[in-house]
């Protein structure tokens, strides 16, 4: 029997069907499906209350990751600190130029 170890791809790695299509084709097909669902009346549309609940649920899920939240807070603190320093430097520069500008 012949061995098929050199040229065969491992099973399950090749893209097939919808996944093998280019992105534009996938979008076109998905769009047709969405349009059909709306015409049929089975499409789901979020109301503002349902969207608010979904966003809240996502926020709660993200906030459980304490390391992620600490990194966000650290980044915000660094940004605020650098903005405050830039404003202070700007104010110091304008005060010095106004004090020493009329010497003759």
Phi and psi in degrees as a GROMACS rama.xvg file:
@    title "Ramachandran Plot"
@    xaxis  label "Phi"
@    yaxis  label "Psi"
@TYPE xy
-86.9493  144.296  UNK-2
-92.4585  138.014  UNK-3
-111.915  40.742  UNK-4
-90.661  -21.507  UNK-5
-87.4162  -39.168  UNK-6
-106.22  -9.50144  UNK-7
-83.7388  141.193  UNK-8
-83.996  150.556  UNK-9
-62.6495  146.984  UNK-10
-64.4363  142.74  UNK-11
85.4787  1.81323  UNK-12
-97.8942  -22.7971  UNK-13
-78.2788  139.288  UNK-14
-74.7192  137.159  UNK-15
-134.974  156.582  UNK-16
62.5645  -131.046  UNK-17
-59.6573  -38.9977  UNK-18
-67.0704  -25.6817  UNK-19
-82.3883  -12.4115  UNK-20
-75.8245  154.412  UNK-21
-71.2712  163.293  UNK-22
-62.0317  -38.2783  UNK-23
-63.3885  -40.8419  UNK-24
-66.8856  -41.6027  UNK-25
-59.7916  -44.6663  UNK-26
-62.3371  -42.1001  UNK-27
-62.0579  -44.2098  UNK-28
-66.6569  -43.5542  UNK-29
-63.9349  -37.9699  UNK-30
-62.8676  -42.8844  UNK-31
-61.6775  -38.3832  UNK-32
-64.647  -42.0505  UNK-33
-64.7494  -42.2065  UNK-34
-62.8339  -41.8076  UNK-35
-63.5759  -40.2202  UNK-36
-64.9258  -40.0417  UNK-37
-65.7373  -41.3106  UNK-38
-64.8659  -36.8568  UNK-39
-75.9455  -22.8335  UNK-40
90.3837  12.9219  UNK-41
-105.079  3.31682  UNK-42
-73.3109  144.802  UNK-43
-94.5645  131.793  UNK-44
-123.653  128.739  UNK-45
-73.191  136.013  UNK-46
-92.664  171.245  UNK-47
-63.4047  -35.9903  UNK-48
-67.6236  -41.789  UNK-49
-66.3848  -39.2156  UNK-50
-65.4612  -38.8501  UNK-51
-62.5298  -44.015  UNK-52
-63.708  -40.241  UNK-53
-64.8846  -41.7079  UNK-54
-64.8951  -39.1408  UNK-55
-64.0669  -41.4318  UNK-56
-62.5539  -41.9394  UNK-57
-65.4729  -39.789  UNK-58
-63.1292  -39.1317  UNK-59
-65.7267  -38.6561  UNK-60
-65.17  -41.9757  UNK-61
-68.3287  -39.9581  UNK-62
-70.5045  -11.7312  UNK-63
-69.8585  -24.7018  UNK-64
-83.2494  95.1487  UNK-65
-62.9298  -37.0226  UNK-66
-64.5124  -41.377  UNK-67
-63.6255  -44.1994  UNK-68
-65.5233  -37.3564  UNK-69
-64.5061  -39.5704  UNK-70
-65.3211  -39.789  UNK-71
-63.1134  -46.7091  UNK-72
-62.6695  -40.5834  UNK-73
-62.823  -43.9986  UNK-74
-63.5681  -42.4291  UNK-75
-64.5664  -40.7448  UNK-76
-64.6155  -40.2306  UNK-77
-65.2973  -40.7553  UNK-78
-64.511  -44.1757  UNK-79
-65.331  -39.7757  UNK-80
-65.1712  -43.328  UNK-81
-67.9846  -34.0606  UNK-82
-67.6083  -39.8562  UNK-83
-65.731  -40.4969  UNK-84
-64.8601  -40.9853  UNK-85
-64.0917  -40.6643  UNK-86
-66.275  -40.5402  UNK-87
-65.23  -41.5012  UNK-88
-63.8659  -39.4628  UNK-89
-64.6216  -43.7729  UNK-90
-65.6825  -39.5927  UNK-91
-63.189  -40.61  UNK-92
-66.0033  -39.8433  UNK-93
-73.2302  -32.5685  UNK-94
-67.6618  -40.9432  UNK-95
-67.2329  -39.724  UNK-96
-70.9765  -32.2196  UNK-97
-77.2872  -30.4674  UNK-98
-74.273  -40.5221  UNK-99
-102.749  10.0196  UNK-100
-82.6532  -17.8021  UNK-101
-108.517  22.4527  UNK-102
-77.7864  132.467  UNK-103
